[in-house]
Amino acid sequence: MTAGTYPSPEPVEDPEALRADEAAYRDLADAVRELLDLTVRTRVDQPERAAVATEVRALSARLSARAQDGPLGLETTSDGRLRDHGNPMVGMRNPVAPPLTVRQTGEGEAAADPFVLGAAYEGPPGHVHGGIIASVLDQVLGTVPAIVGRPGMTAYLNLTYRRPTPLGQVSGRARVAGTDGWKTTVTGELLDADGQVTVEAEGLFVVPRWARQYLGTPTGDAGDFEAPAEAGPDA
Ligand SMILES: CCCCCCCC(=O)SCCNC(=O)CCNC(=O)[C@H](O)C(C)(C)COP(=O)(O)OP(=O)(O)OC[C@H]1O[C@@H](n2cnc3c(N)ncnc32)[C@H](O)[C@@H]1OP(=O)(O)O
């Protein structure tokens, strides 16, 4: 699970049933992720590919029998927190997500556990697409302001691609580099399977003005808040 998420205002009536429901969503996303990977890598002949396409469309029709319009937003999870299950980096329901698991690793620090970027994320032959790397680091760095109580949007994200990142296992890490009111500067890195830094990042994350009234006083515990305060810094 991703660090830096928030208690839900909705009580969970039946956490066991919700956990089972979540597991089924996760399993579906895992299965479709496998399909994505094999869609890129398959060498079966053309009639077989056409037959598979027909079957996949039939499966999509079954899922569309009950599907919500538009995006997923935040949902209450069995652990009683709000989660973004549709998120393309960490989302439990999203087969596009590698998926990342970003955890708090210390005071103002987070890390993405080792995960695999395969053929579906290829840019330069054999290597990870630069835009995918930006997405990964946006997520890893973006978790840090949330865990220190300043869940901000990315104002800028500067990347230095030191060397190509081979497809396969990668990991990420990030930490607070500075805070200024509602602004948090975060630095971080992407590492390859050998633990070598391939990409360095610096990002500025800003709590939008419209959101500041909803944030109370951070308690320092992974984004938990006291009751909303009348005013925060610069409110
Ligand atoms: C756990 C979840 C992890 C999620 C990680 C993923 C995060 C994302 O991908 S977010 C999506 C991508 N980002 C966006 O769409 C953000 C779009 N931009 C915006 O909404 C706004 O410009 C926003 C929120 C950054 C700031 O706007 P607003 O709230 O009106 O405040 P604004 O007054 O413009 O700026 C606040 C402060 O930030 C500074 N600032 C804003 N943008 C920048 C910038 N690019 N560079 C430097 N400083 C900046 C301003 O100068 C100002 O500083 P000060 O308070 O000292 O005068």
The ligand as an SDF file (V2000), in Angstrom:
LIG
                    3D

 57 59  0  0  0  0  0  0  0  0999 V2000
    0.2380   10.2790   -2.5360 C   0  0  0  0  0  0  0  0  0  0  0  0
   -0.0290   10.9010   -3.9130 C   0  0  0  0  0  0  0  0  0  0  0  0
    1.1510   11.0190   -4.8560 C   0  0  0  0  0  0  0  0  0  0  0  0
    0.7380   11.7000   -6.1010 C   0  0  0  0  0  0  0  0  0  0  0  0
    1.9020   12.0460   -7.0100 C   0  0  0  0  0  0  0  0  0  0  0  0
    1.4080   12.5140   -8.3690 C   0  0  0  0  0  0  0  0  0  0  0  0
    1.1350   14.0080   -8.3080 C   0  0  0  0  0  0  0  0  0  0  0  0
    0.5910   14.5210   -9.6020 C   0  0  0  0  0  0  0  0  0  0  0  0
    0.8140   13.9440  -10.6420 O   0  0  0  0  0  0  0  0  0  0  0  0
   -0.2890   15.9300   -9.5500 S   0  0  0  0  0  0  0  0  0  0  0  0
   -0.7270   16.1820  -11.2590 C   0  0  0  0  0  0  0  0  0  0  0  0
    0.2400   17.0570  -11.9770 C   0  0  0  0  0  0  0  0  0  0  0  0
    0.2620   18.3800  -11.3950 N   0  0  0  0  0  0  0  0  0  0  0  0
   -0.7100   19.2830  -11.6560 C   0  0  0  0  0  0  0  0  0  0  0  0
   -1.6650   19.0390  -12.4030 O   0  0  0  0  0  0  0  0  0  0  0  0
   -0.5820   20.6310  -10.9530 C   0  0  0  0  0  0  0  0  0  0  0  0
   -1.1460   21.7750  -11.8190 C   0  0  0  0  0  0  0  0  0  0  0  0
   -0.8360   23.0490  -11.1850 N   0  0  0  0  0  0  0  0  0  0  0  0
   -1.6520   23.5340  -10.2010 C   0  0  0  0  0  0  0  0  0  0  0  0
   -2.7080   22.9880   -9.8840 O   0  0  0  0  0  0  0  0  0  0  0  0
   -1.1960   24.7870   -9.5090 C   0  0  0  0  0  0  0  0  0  0  0  0
   -0.3600   25.5450  -10.3390 O   0  0  0  0  0  0  0  0  0  0  0  0
   -0.4470   24.5060   -8.1480 C   0  0  0  0  0  0  0  0  0  0  0  0
   -1.3260   23.6440   -7.2570 C   0  0  0  0  0  0  0  0  0  0  0  0
    0.8900   23.7940   -8.4070 C   0  0  0  0  0  0  0  0  0  0  0  0
   -0.1760   25.8290   -7.4290 C   0  0  0  0  0  0  0  0  0  0  0  0
   -1.3090   26.6370   -7.5950 O   0  0  0  0  0  0  0  0  0  0  0  0
   -2.0280   27.4480   -6.4240 P   0  0  0  0  0  0  0  0  0  0  0  0
   -2.5440   26.5170   -5.4230 O   0  0  0  0  0  0  0  0  0  0  0  0
   -3.0330   28.3500   -7.0120 O   0  0  0  0  0  0  0  0  0  0  0  0
   -0.9280   28.2870   -5.7540 O   0  0  0  0  0  0  0  0  0  0  0  0
    0.0620   29.4210   -6.3650 P   0  0  0  0  0  0  0  0  0  0  0  0
   -0.2070   30.6780   -5.6290 O   0  0  0  0  0  0  0  0  0  0  0  0
    0.0490   29.4670   -7.8590 O   0  0  0  0  0  0  0  0  0  0  0  0
    1.4590   28.8200   -5.9110 O   0  0  0  0  0  0  0  0  0  0  0  0
    1.7160   28.5780   -4.5500 C   0  0  0  0  0  0  0  0  0  0  0  0
    3.1930   28.7590   -4.3430 C   0  0  0  0  0  0  0  0  0  0  0  0
    3.8850   27.7830   -5.1420 O   0  0  0  0  0  0  0  0  0  0  0  0
    4.8060   28.4350   -6.0410 C   0  0  0  0  0  0  0  0  0  0  0  0
    4.8220   27.7110   -7.3120 N   0  0  0  0  0  0  0  0  0  0  0  0
    3.7680   27.2330   -8.0060 C   0  0  0  0  0  0  0  0  0  0  0  0
    4.1890   26.6090   -9.1330 N   0  0  0  0  0  0  0  0  0  0  0  0
    5.5450   26.7110   -9.1270 C   0  0  0  0  0  0  0  0  0  0  0  0
    6.5630   26.2540  -10.0110 C   0  0  0  0  0  0  0  0  0  0  0  0
    6.2780   25.5480  -11.1160 N   0  0  0  0  0  0  0  0  0  0  0  0
    7.8380   26.5220   -9.6840 N   0  0  0  0  0  0  0  0  0  0  0  0
    8.1590   27.2210   -8.5540 C   0  0  0  0  0  0  0  0  0  0  0  0
    7.2310   27.6530   -7.6670 N   0  0  0  0  0  0  0  0  0  0  0  0
    5.9490   27.4010   -7.9670 C   0  0  0  0  0  0  0  0  0  0  0  0
    4.2240   29.8430   -6.2130 C   0  0  0  0  0  0  0  0  0  0  0  0
    5.2380   30.7510   -6.6030 O   0  0  0  0  0  0  0  0  0  0  0  0
    3.7130   30.1180   -4.8020 C   0  0  0  0  0  0  0  0  0  0  0  0
    4.7990   30.4490   -3.9680 O   0  0  0  0  0  0  0  0  0  0  0  0
    4.5980   31.4600   -2.7240 P   0  0  0  0  0  0  0  0  0  0  0  0
    3.5060   30.8770   -1.8680 O   0  0  0  0  0  0  0  0  0  0  0  0
    5.9320   31.4520   -2.0320 O   0  0  0  0  0  0  0  0  0  0  0  0
    4.2320   32.7660   -3.3200 O   0  0  0  0  0  0  0  0  0  0  0  0
  1  2  1  0
  2  3  1  0
  3  4  1  0
  4  5  1  0
  5  6  1  0
  6  7  1  0
  7  8  1  0
  8  9  2  0
  8 10  1  0
 10 11  1  0
 11 12  1  0
 12 13  1  0
 13 14  1  0
 14 15  2  0
 14 16  1  0
 16 17  1  0
 17 18  1  0
 18 19  1  0
 19 20  2  0
 19 21  1  0
 21 22  1  0
 21 23  1  0
 23 24  1  0
 23 25  1  0
 23 26  1  0
 26 27  1  0
 27 28  1  0
 28 29  2  0
 28 30  1  0
 28 31  1  0
 31 32  1  0
 32 33  2  0
 32 34  1  0
 32 35  1  0
 35 36  1  0
 36 37  1  0
 37 38  1  0
 37 52  1  0
 38 39  1  0
 39 40  1  0
 39 50  1  0
 40 41  1  0
 40 49  1  0
 41 42  2  0
 42 43  1  0
 43 44  1  0
 43 49  2  0
 44 45  1  0
 44 46  2  0
 46 47  1  0
 47 48  2  0
 48 49  1  0
 50 51  1  0
 50 52  1  0
 52 53  1  0
 53 54  1  0
 54 55  2  0
 54 56  1  0
 54 57  1  0
M  END
$$$$
